[in-house]
Amino acid sequence: MSPFVPEPLLRELGRTEGGSEALGLLVRDQHTRRLVLLRALLDAASAAPAAVCPPGRLDRLRQDWALLEAAERADRAAARSVLLHPLAGPWAQRCLRGLTATAPTPELAADLAHFSALAAAAAIRAGRSFEARLTAPDGLLVLPTLGALRTGPGSRTAVDIAQAEGKVTLRQKGARAVTVRLEEHGARSGDPRWLPVLTLPAVLPGTAPVPLDDLDPYRTAGSGLQRFGLSSVAGLDEGERAAWRELWAGVAPMLRIGGAHRTAETAALLRCLVPLSPPPGSTSGATATGSPSTREGAAQCSGTRREAFGAILSSRPATAAHFASTLVHELQHTKLAALAALTPLHHEDATPRHFAPWRPDARPFDGLLQGAYSHIALADYWQRYALGTDRPSARDLAWAEHARCQQQVGAVLPVLAASGALTPAGRVLVNEMISMYHRLADTPPPPGHLARAVAYVRTARMIWRQRNAS
């Protein structure tokens, strides 16, 4: 068994649940990995040749690191809310790749300059007085987790930033200063040049609110979304923000219908939503950690990124119930990826060879496990929803979704169970998934929904065989 994850916690996670101890273990490990990654970035910069990291850039990185340390001394939790922000992960990994490359990469200078903005945001959150000069690339200076300043035209605009007595002042040459104040629900300014990050209310009292981040420059960088014709939203207008707020208001009640554990995992794990544009044309696609998924019959896509723990990327769902199901789906990817980082679950190779009813292409074993894990959680959510709603139309939709997910999982569980490459921890996980599958089957959907779901999976398998005959 795993020396890092006690068996009772593995069993909880295998049922796609997880109490505060299990979720806390995953969160603490991921946060530790982020802090180590940031330190590795500074060490890599110190070791890099001058052609990759010139002396002036290295000196600035060290100044920024000193500001981060000062922010931590002032208010550790506030500073770490920036350092542990999900979207700082893709940025840090990209910097580390650039610093360890054999030759300078075109984007490295801009990536390293973003460290200054990260340090400034941490100092602002921590209430630390400071002064610094930042650079706004392409007319927008983003302060992670806070917002962005729209600057004048030009690819590199200098902005002087200072914080004193709870007030942040941003100045650029030839323009009046912009004043920003940090309030309970975000960083606010009366100046239209300041674009705040929209903050959605917490799903549970006493837990963190959820930023809807349409500003961070690294929110989809390197995510592979472009392969699927998807893109992040380049700034939400007020109407779109209002639509997200209205939809979000109905999510917590929908999560409660799916079980108290769904609300708890959302409160513990979700730290950021990244709005995506709706998928172009198609309504079927990929469902794996690190790549977007789309819901059959609905123009919606969503996904997670292993390097951005706590972030979910999603286009706006049609209803609060589908919004809740998106969170359930994607947070299983978040949990399973974090668990796999703690303890290996299998030793299968990455060859794409397996049929998955939710994908048109062949999947590697790990992708099959990820998909089955998220879909059995969806089957559970929709079954609870069907049993808990008193609206006939909603009940009918929920049974249809449940039946499809249940049959999809049933088609792949034998492959997972038969693998000789599962580790002891992976075997516990898969056995719990099998038990959960049988428990769900004790309350079957109406016969018509079941028949349609069986036909759906049978057809998907036939089409898959035709596409992947080789």
Solvent accessible surface area in square Angstrom, and as a share of the most:
residue,aa,sasa,rsa
1,M,107,0.48
2,S,14,0.09
3,P,119,0.75
4,F,122,0.51
5,V,0,0.00
6,P,68,0.43
7,E,59,0.27
8,P,90,0.57
9,L,12,0.06
10,L,0,0.00
11,R,92,0.34
12,E,46,0.20
13,L,3,0.02
14,G,0,0.00
15,R,83,0.30
16,T,0,0.00
17,E,45,0.20
18,G,6,0.06
19,G,35,0.33
20,S,103,0.67
21,E,112,0.50
22,A,0,0.00
23,L,5,0.02
24,G,18,0.17
25,L,36,0.18
26,L,1,0.00
27,V,26,0.15
28,R,142,0.52
29,D,26,0.14
30,Q,27,0.12
31,H,53,0.24
32,T,79,0.46
33,R,109,0.40
34,R,19,0.07
35,L,47,0.23
36,V,95,0.54
37,L,27,0.14
38,L,5,0.03
39,R,115,0.42
40,A,36,0.28
41,L,2,0.01
42,L,12,0.06
43,D,68,0.35
44,A,15,0.11
45,A,1,0.01
46,S,52,0.34
47,A,89,0.69
48,A,17,0.14
49,P,82,0.52
50,A,66,0.51
51,A,78,0.60
52,V,9,0.05
53,C,5,0.03
54,P,66,0.41
55,P,92,0.58
56,G,52,0.50
57,R,56,0.21
58,L,25,0.13
59,D,73,0.38
60,R,56,0.20
61,L,0,0.00
62,R,117,0.43
63,Q,111,0.49
64,D,5,0.03
65,W,40,0.14
66,A,55,0.42
67,L,31,0.15
68,L,8,0.04
69,E,80,0.36
70,A,8,0.06
71,A,0,0.00
72,E,42,0.19
73,R,176,0.64
74,A,56,0.43
75,D,59,0.31
76,R,142,0.52
77,A,81,0.63
78,A,20,0.15
79,A,0,0.00
80,R,54,0.20
81,S,58,0.37
82,V,0,0.00
83,L,10,0.05
84,L,29,0.15
85,H,8,0.03
86,P,2,0.01
87,L,1,0.01
88,A,4,0.03
89,G,1,0.01
90,P,6,0.04
91,W,1,0.00
92,A,0,0.00
93,Q,70,0.31
94,R,68,0.25
95,C,0,0.00
96,L,43,0.21
97,R,144,0.53
98,G,4,0.04
99,L,5,0.02
100,T,92,0.54
101,A,34,0.26
102,T,145,0.84
103,A,57,0.44
104,P,76,0.48
105,T,42,0.24
106,P,135,0.85
107,E,67,0.30
108,L,6,0.03
109,A,68,0.53
110,A,47,0.37
111,D,1,0.01
112,L,2,0.01
113,A,20,0.15
114,H,20,0.09
115,F,1,0.00
116,S,7,0.05
117,A,6,0.04
118,L,1,0.00
119,A,0,0.00
120,A,0,0.00
121,A,0,0.00
122,A,0,0.00
123,A,0,0.00
124,I,5,0.03
125,R,69,0.25
126,A,12,0.10
127,G,57,0.55
128,R,100,0.36
129,S,71,0.46
130,F,20,0.08
131,E,150,0.67
132,A,27,0.21
133,R,143,0.52
134,L,5,0.02
135,T,45,0.26
136,A,0,0.00
137,P,60,0.38
138,D,119,0.62
139,G,13,0.13
140,L,54,0.27
141,L,5,0.02
142,V,14,0.08
143,L,2,0.01
144,P,2,0.01
145,T,16,0.10
146,L,5,0.02
147,G,1,0.01
148,A,0,0.00
149,L,1,0.01
150,R,114,0.42
151,T,15,0.09
152,G,29,0.28
153,P,140,0.88
154,G,45,0.43
155,S,74,0.48
156,R,143,0.52
157,T,25,0.15
158,A,50,0.39
159,V,0,0.00
160,D,56,0.29
161,I,2,0.01
162,A,26,0.20
163,Q,11,0.05
164,A,56,0.43
165,E,174,0.78
166,G,51,0.49
167,K,80,0.34
168,V,4,0.02
169,T,17,0.10
170,L,2,0.01
171,R,134,0.49
172,Q,22,0.10
173,K,206,0.87
174,G,87,0.84
175,A,45,0.35
176,R,167,0.61
177,A,41,0.31
178,V,2,0.01
179,T,56,0.33
180,V,5,0.03
181,R,120,0.44
182,L,62,0.31
183,E,96,0.43
184,E,152,0.68
185,H,110,0.49
186,G,9,0.09
187,A,3,0.02
188,R,78,0.29
189,S,35,0.23
190,G,87,0.83
191,D,19,0.10
192,P,100,0.63
193,R,43,0.16
194,W,11,0.04
195,L,43,0.21
196,P,30,0.19
197,V,6,0.03
198,L,10,0.05
199,T,33,0.19
200,L,0,0.00
201,P,89,0.56
202,A,34,0.27
203,V,14,0.08
204,L,63,0.31
205,P,129,0.81
206,G,89,0.86
207,T,50,0.29
208,A,42,0.33
209,P,57,0.36
210,V,4,0.03
211,P,22,0.14
212,L,0,0.00
213,D,1,0.01
214,D,3,0.02
215,L,12,0.06
216,D,4,0.02
217,P,66,0.41
218,Y,14,0.05
219,R,29,0.11
220,T,16,0.10
221,A,27,0.21
222,G,71,0.68
223,S,13,0.09
224,G,12,0.12
225,L,7,0.03
226,Q,125,0.55
227,R,178,0.65
228,F,70,0.29
229,G,48,0.46
230,L,8,0.04
231,S,57,0.37
232,S,23,0.15
233,V,26,0.15
234,A,99,0.77
235,G,35,0.34
236,L,19,0.09
237,D,84,0.43
238,E,125,0.56
239,G,53,0.51
240,E,62,0.28
241,R,20,0.07
242,A,45,0.35
243,A,30,0.23
244,W,5,0.02
245,R,101,0.37
246,E,136,0.61
247,L,26,0.13
248,W,11,0.04
249,A,77,0.60
250,G,23,0.22
251,V,0,0.00
252,A,20,0.16
253,P,51,0.32
254,M,37,0.16
255,L,0,0.00
256,R,138,0.50
257,I,55,0.28
258,G,0,0.00
259,G,9,0.09
260,A,84,0.65
261,H,33,0.15
262,R,1,0.00
263,T,5,0.03
264,A,41,0.32
265,E,1,0.00
266,T,3,0.02
267,A,10,0.08
268,A,32,0.25
269,L,1,0.01
270,L,1,0.01
271,R,82,0.30
272,C,0,0.00
273,L,1,0.01
274,V,1,0.01
275,P,0,0.00
276,L,4,0.02
277,S,35,0.22
278,P,92,0.58
279,P,12,0.08
280,P,83,0.52
281,G,78,0.75
282,S,63,0.41
283,T,56,0.32
284,S,75,0.48
285,G,21,0.20
286,A,3,0.02
287,T,5,0.03
288,A,10,0.08
289,T,20,0.12
290,G,27,0.26
291,S,14,0.09
292,P,3,0.02
293,S,1,0.01
294,T,14,0.08
295,R,24,0.09
296,E,50,0.23
297,G,77,0.74
298,A,28,0.21
299,A,65,0.51
300,Q,6,0.02
301,C,1,0.00
302,S,0,0.00
303,G,5,0.05
304,T,5,0.03
305,R,13,0.05
306,R,118,0.43
307,E,47,0.21
308,A,1,0.01
309,F,24,0.10
310,G,1,0.01
311,A,1,0.01
312,I,0,0.00
313,L,4,0.02
314,S,1,0.00
315,S,1,0.01
316,R,109,0.40
317,P,4,0.03
318,A,83,0.65
319,T,61,0.35
320,A,22,0.17
321,A,10,0.08
322,H,25,0.11
323,F,0,0.00
324,A,0,0.00
325,S,2,0.01
326,T,0,0.00
327,L,0,0.00
328,V,1,0.01
329,H,2,0.01
330,E,1,0.01
331,L,1,0.00
332,Q,0,0.00
333,H,2,0.01
334,T,10,0.06
335,K,2,0.01
336,L,3,0.01
337,A,13,0.10
338,A,3,0.02
339,L,2,0.01
340,A,38,0.30
341,A,44,0.34
342,L,21,0.11
343,T,5,0.03
344,P,81,0.51
345,L,7,0.04
346,H,33,0.15
347,H,134,0.60
348,E,51,0.23
349,D,77,0.40
350,A,86,0.66
351,T,61,0.36
352,P,80,0.50
353,R,114,0.41
354,H,31,0.14
355,F,22,0.09
356,A,0,0.00
357,P,8,0.05
358,W,10,0.03
359,R,26,0.09
360,P,59,0.37
361,D,54,0.28
362,A,21,0.16
363,R,26,0.10
364,P,27,0.17
365,F,2,0.01
366,D,46,0.24
367,G,6,0.06
368,L,0,0.00
369,L,1,0.01
370,Q,6,0.03
371,G,0,0.00
372,A,0,0.00
373,Y,1,0.00
374,S,0,0.00
375,H,7,0.03
376,I,0,0.00
377,A,0,0.00
378,L,10,0.05
379,A,0,0.00
380,D,1,0.00
381,Y,0,0.00
382,W,5,0.02
383,Q,11,0.05
384,R,78,0.29
385,Y,7,0.03
386,A,2,0.01
387,L,109,0.54
388,G,53,0.51
389,T,18,0.11
390,D,122,0.63
391,R,131,0.48
392,P,97,0.61
393,S,82,0.53
394,A,8,0.06
395,R,84,0.31
396,D,79,0.41
397,L,75,0.37
398,A,0,0.00
399,W,20,0.07
400,A,41,0.32
401,E,22,0.10
402,H,1,0.00
403,A,1,0.01
404,R,32,0.12
405,C,0,0.00
406,Q,11,0.05
407,Q,40,0.18
408,Q,0,0.00
409,V,0,0.00
410,G,21,0.20
411,A,21,0.17
412,V,1,0.00
413,L,9,0.04
414,P,85,0.53
415,V,60,0.34
416,L,0,0.00
417,A,33,0.26
418,A,86,0.67
419,S,11,0.07
420,G,83,0.80
421,A,23,0.18
422,L,19,0.10
423,T,15,0.08
424,P,82,0.52
425,A,3,0.02
426,G,0,0.00
427,R,81,0.30
428,V,12,0.07
429,L,0,0.00
430,V,0,0.00
431,N,67,0.34
432,E,19,0.08
433,M,0,0.00
434,I,46,0.23
435,S,66,0.42
436,M,7,0.03
437,Y,42,0.16
438,H,106,0.48
439,R,105,0.38
440,L,0,0.00
441,A,50,0.39
442,D,114,0.59
443,T,53,0.31
444,P,85,0.53
445,P,14,0.09
446,P,56,0.35
447,P,114,0.72
448,G,33,0.32
449,H,15,0.07
450,L,62,0.31
451,A,63,0.49
452,R,151,0.55
453,A,6,0.05
454,V,51,0.29
455,A,44,0.34
456,Y,75,0.28
457,V,13,0.07
458,R,152,0.55
459,T,61,0.35
460,A,22,0.17
461,R,72,0.26
462,M,108,0.48
463,I,70,0.36
464,W,34,0.12
465,R,147,0.54
466,Q,131,0.58
467,R,160,0.58
468,N,43,0.22
469,A,89,0.69
470,S,156,1.01
